[in-house]
Amino acid sequence: MNEVKREGNLFYEDLRILCYYTDSSKYLKPASFMDMAQEIAMWAAQDLGFGYDDLQQTHTAWVLSRMHFHYINPPRWRDEVRLNTWHKGSDGLFFLRDFRLDDASGNTVITGTSSWLVMDVESRRLVRDPEIVAKFDYGTAGAGHAIEEPAPKVSMPREVEPELIASHTVAYSDVDFLGHSNNARYMVWSMDCIPYAETSGRRVRDVYINFSKETVAGESVDLFRHCSRGDDGTVSYIIEGKVDGKTVFTARIDY
């Protein structure tokens, strides 16, 4: 990993797009962007005093709740890029963090925003620790927005009958060091629910994802899909994952 650097309340990392970050067209995969964003977010939080190690002292942990990222001109294999991040303070239960990916010429190629929660790792309940709020809000927020509106709620339209595409059993490759499926794995499952001709032949425009409940090894996640097509040629897929009939995540991928 390259060194994460800091300028004021902005954190950044210079990266190269590696072959296993990309799809068959050599463009950065959505799940790869989520992996990159998660890693730099953890380093930035640690530097500011509310990272993984800090929260461990109170038996709490960060949980990604919502994310939206917009592809402007996604990078390709071998491209040199700079990933920037800054947090924007708290909003109710949510803690907001933005991301911006720039190419070697300084042009922004992907923008993103995310909403995080703090969870008690023993009770699995959400908590609102005043000390975390104080550290997060007091003088550590960055300026401006990558995406001004917070990541929205995503849900399967009530009037549609989604198609069951697959059932995925959570396994070793899905689980992270917190003991549940890593957030980027839900995006992997979602993209796998879209016909390959679509994912390989079109460029992603926007990705939205909400996480409702954690999943753990051995659980079977039923994956449902709904597709809508616009008169202008745009296509939108909504993927919903359920365990025992209860929603665990919902994603929307726009082309």
C-alpha positions as CSV (number, residue, x, y, z in Angstrom):
1,M,0.0,0.0,0.0
2,N,1.2,3.5,-0.8
3,E,1.5,6.1,1.9
4,V,-1.7,8.0,2.8
5,K,-0.8,11.7,3.1
6,R,-2.6,14.6,4.6
7,E,-3.1,18.3,3.7
8,G,-5.2,19.9,6.4
9,N,-8.3,17.7,6.7
10,L,-7.9,16.2,3.2
11,F,-6.3,12.8,3.0
12,Y,-5.0,11.4,-0.3
13,E,-3.2,8.4,-1.7
14,D,-1.5,8.0,-5.1
15,L,-2.3,4.7,-6.7
16,R,-2.0,2.7,-9.9
17,I,-5.0,0.8,-11.3
18,L,-3.9,-2.8,-11.1
19,C,-5.1,-5.5,-13.4
20,Y,-7.2,-7.3,-10.8
21,Y,-9.1,-4.0,-10.1
22,T,-10.5,-4.0,-13.6
23,D,-13.2,-5.7,-15.8
24,S,-12.8,-7.2,-19.2
25,S,-12.7,-3.7,-20.8
26,K,-9.9,-2.8,-18.4
27,Y,-12.1,-0.2,-16.5
28,L,-12.1,0.1,-12.8
29,K,-14.8,-2.2,-11.3
30,P,-17.4,-0.7,-8.9
31,A,-16.4,-3.1,-6.2
32,S,-12.7,-2.2,-6.6
33,F,-13.5,1.5,-6.1
34,M,-15.4,0.5,-2.9
35,D,-12.4,-1.5,-1.7
36,M,-10.1,1.5,-2.3
37,A,-12.5,3.9,-0.6
38,Q,-12.9,1.7,2.5
39,E,-9.2,1.4,3.0
40,I,-8.4,5.1,2.8
41,A,-11.4,5.9,5.0
42,M,-10.0,3.7,7.7
43,W,-6.5,5.3,7.5
44,A,-8.0,8.8,7.6
45,A,-10.2,8.1,10.6
46,Q,-7.3,6.5,12.4
47,D,-5.2,9.6,11.9
48,L,-8.0,11.8,13.3
49,G,-8.5,9.8,16.4
50,F,-11.7,7.8,15.6
51,G,-10.3,4.9,13.6
52,Y,-10.7,1.1,14.1
53,D,-8.2,0.9,17.0
54,D,-9.8,3.9,18.8
55,L,-13.3,2.4,18.5
56,Q,-12.1,-1.0,19.6
57,Q,-11.4,0.5,23.1
58,T,-15.2,1.0,23.5
59,H,-16.1,-2.2,21.7
60,T,-17.6,-0.3,18.8
61,A,-16.9,-0.3,15.0
62,W,-17.7,1.7,11.9
63,V,-20.4,0.3,9.7
64,L,-21.0,1.5,6.2
65,S,-24.7,2.2,5.7
66,R,-25.1,3.9,2.4
67,M,-22.9,4.9,-0.6
68,H,-23.3,6.6,-3.9
69,F,-20.6,7.1,-6.5
70,H,-20.6,8.6,-9.9
71,Y,-18.4,7.5,-12.8
72,I,-17.4,10.5,-14.9
73,N,-14.5,9.0,-16.9
74,P,-13.4,5.8,-15.0
75,P,-9.8,4.9,-15.0
76,R,-8.3,1.9,-16.7
77,W,-5.6,-0.6,-16.1
78,R,-2.2,1.0,-15.5
79,D,-3.6,4.5,-15.0
80,E,-2.0,6.6,-12.3
81,V,-4.7,8.1,-10.0
82,R,-5.0,10.1,-6.7
83,L,-7.8,9.0,-4.3
84,N,-8.9,11.9,-2.0
85,T,-11.2,11.7,1.0
86,W,-12.5,14.0,3.7
87,H,-15.4,13.7,6.2
88,K,-18.2,16.2,6.4
89,G,-19.4,15.9,10.0
90,S,-22.4,14.1,11.4
91,D,-26.0,14.2,10.3
92,G,-28.3,12.6,12.8
93,L,-27.1,9.0,13.3
94,F,-25.0,9.2,10.1
95,F,-21.4,10.3,9.8
96,L,-20.7,11.5,6.2
97,R,-17.5,11.0,4.2
98,D,-16.8,12.0,0.6
99,F,-14.3,10.6,-2.0
100,R,-12.8,12.0,-5.2
101,L,-10.7,10.1,-7.6
102,D,-8.5,12.2,-9.9
103,D,-6.4,11.2,-12.9
104,A,-2.7,12.0,-13.4
105,S,-3.7,15.4,-15.0
106,G,-5.8,16.3,-12.0
107,N,-9.2,15.7,-13.7
108,T,-11.9,14.2,-11.5
109,V,-12.9,10.8,-12.9
110,I,-15.1,9.4,-10.0
111,T,-16.9,11.2,-7.2
112,G,-18.5,9.5,-4.2
113,T,-20.3,10.1,-0.9
114,S,-20.9,7.7,2.0
115,S,-22.9,7.5,5.2
116,W,-21.5,5.6,8.2
117,L,-22.9,4.4,11.5
118,V,-21.2,3.2,14.7
119,M,-22.2,-0.3,16.0
120,D,-21.6,-2.0,19.3
121,V,-19.7,-5.2,18.3
122,E,-21.1,-7.2,21.2
123,S,-24.8,-6.2,21.1
124,R,-24.7,-5.5,17.3
125,R,-26.8,-2.3,18.1
126,L,-26.1,1.2,16.8
127,V,-24.6,3.6,19.3
128,R,-24.2,7.4,19.5
129,D,-21.0,7.9,21.5
130,P,-20.6,11.6,22.4
131,E,-16.8,11.3,22.3
132,I,-16.9,10.1,18.7
133,V,-19.3,12.8,17.7
134,A,-17.1,15.4,19.3
135,K,-13.9,14.2,17.6
136,F,-15.8,13.9,14.3
137,D,-17.4,17.3,14.3
138,Y,-14.8,19.5,16.0
139,G,-12.4,21.0,13.5
140,T,-11.7,17.9,11.5
141,A,-14.2,18.2,8.6
142,G,-13.0,18.9,5.1
143,A,-14.4,21.6,2.9
144,G,-16.7,21.1,0.0
145,H,-18.5,18.2,-1.5
146,A,-17.7,15.5,-4.0
147,I,-21.4,14.8,-4.2
148,E,-23.5,17.3,-2.3
149,E,-26.6,15.2,-1.5
150,P,-26.0,12.4,1.0
151,A,-26.3,8.9,-0.4
152,P,-30.1,8.3,-0.7
153,K,-32.2,5.4,0.4
154,V,-32.6,2.7,-2.2
155,S,-35.5,0.2,-2.3
156,M,-37.1,-2.2,-4.7
157,P,-40.2,-0.6,-6.2
158,R,-43.4,-1.9,-4.5
159,E,-45.3,-2.2,-7.8
160,V,-42.8,-4.7,-9.4
161,E,-42.3,-8.4,-9.0
162,P,-38.5,-8.8,-8.9
163,E,-36.9,-11.9,-10.5
164,L,-35.0,-14.3,-8.3
165,I,-31.6,-14.5,-10.0
166,A,-29.5,-16.6,-7.6
167,S,-28.8,-17.6,-4.0
168,H,-25.4,-16.9,-2.6
169,T,-24.0,-18.7,0.4
170,V,-21.7,-16.4,2.4
171,A,-18.2,-18.0,2.4
172,Y,-14.6,-17.4,3.3
173,S,-13.9,-15.0,0.4
174,D,-16.8,-12.7,1.5
175,V,-16.0,-12.3,5.2
176,D,-13.8,-9.5,6.6
177,F,-12.0,-9.0,9.9
178,L,-15.2,-7.9,11.6
179,G,-16.7,-11.3,10.9
180,H,-19.3,-10.4,8.4
181,S,-19.5,-9.9,4.6
182,N,-17.4,-7.0,3.5
183,N,-19.4,-4.1,1.9
184,A,-17.7,-4.5,-1.5
185,R,-18.8,-8.1,-1.7
186,Y,-22.4,-7.0,-1.9
187,M,-21.4,-5.0,-5.0
188,V,-19.7,-8.1,-6.5
189,W,-22.9,-10.1,-6.0
190,S,-25.0,-7.3,-7.5
191,M,-22.9,-7.0,-10.6
192,D,-23.0,-10.8,-11.1
193,C,-26.8,-10.5,-11.2
194,I,-26.6,-8.3,-14.3
195,P,-26.3,-10.0,-17.7
196,Y,-22.7,-10.2,-18.7
197,A,-23.4,-8.6,-22.1
198,E,-24.6,-5.6,-20.2
199,T,-21.8,-5.3,-17.7
200,S,-19.1,-6.0,-20.4
201,G,-20.6,-3.8,-23.1
202,R,-21.8,-0.7,-21.3
203,R,-20.2,1.8,-18.9
204,V,-21.5,2.2,-15.4
205,R,-22.8,5.8,-14.7
206,D,-24.0,5.8,-11.0
207,V,-23.9,3.2,-8.2
208,Y,-26.1,3.4,-5.1
209,I,-26.1,0.8,-2.3
210,N,-27.7,0.6,1.1
211,F,-26.8,-2.0,3.8
212,S,-29.6,-3.0,6.1
213,K,-28.3,-6.0,8.0
214,E,-25.0,-7.8,8.2
215,T,-24.5,-11.3,6.8
216,V,-22.2,-14.0,8.2
217,A,-20.6,-17.2,6.9
218,G,-23.0,-19.9,6.1
219,E,-26.0,-17.7,5.5
220,S,-27.8,-17.9,2.1
221,V,-28.6,-14.6,0.5
222,D,-31.4,-14.7,-2.1
223,L,-30.6,-12.1,-4.9
224,F,-33.5,-10.5,-6.6
225,R,-33.3,-8.2,-9.7
226,H,-35.5,-5.6,-11.4
227,C,-34.5,-3.8,-14.6
228,S,-36.0,-0.7,-16.1
229,R,-35.0,0.9,-19.5
230,G,-35.5,4.5,-20.5
231,D,-36.4,5.9,-23.9
232,D,-33.0,7.6,-24.0
233,G,-31.2,4.3,-23.8
234,T,-30.4,4.4,-20.1
235,V,-30.7,1.2,-18.1
236,S,-31.2,0.8,-14.3
237,Y,-30.9,-2.4,-12.3
238,I,-32.0,-2.8,-8.7
239,I,-30.6,-5.7,-6.9
240,E,-32.0,-6.7,-3.5
241,G,-30.5,-9.3,-1.2
242,K,-32.6,-11.1,1.3
243,V,-32.0,-13.7,4.1
244,D,-35.1,-15.5,5.3
245,G,-37.2,-13.0,3.5
246,K,-35.6,-10.0,5.2
247,T,-33.7,-7.4,3.2
248,V,-30.0,-7.2,4.0
249,F,-28.9,-4.8,1.1
250,T,-30.3,-3.0,-1.9
251,A,-28.2,-1.7,-4.8
252,R,-29.0,0.3,-7.8
253,I,-26.7,0.4,-10.8
254,D,-27.3,2.9,-13.6
255,Y,-25.9,2.6,-17.1
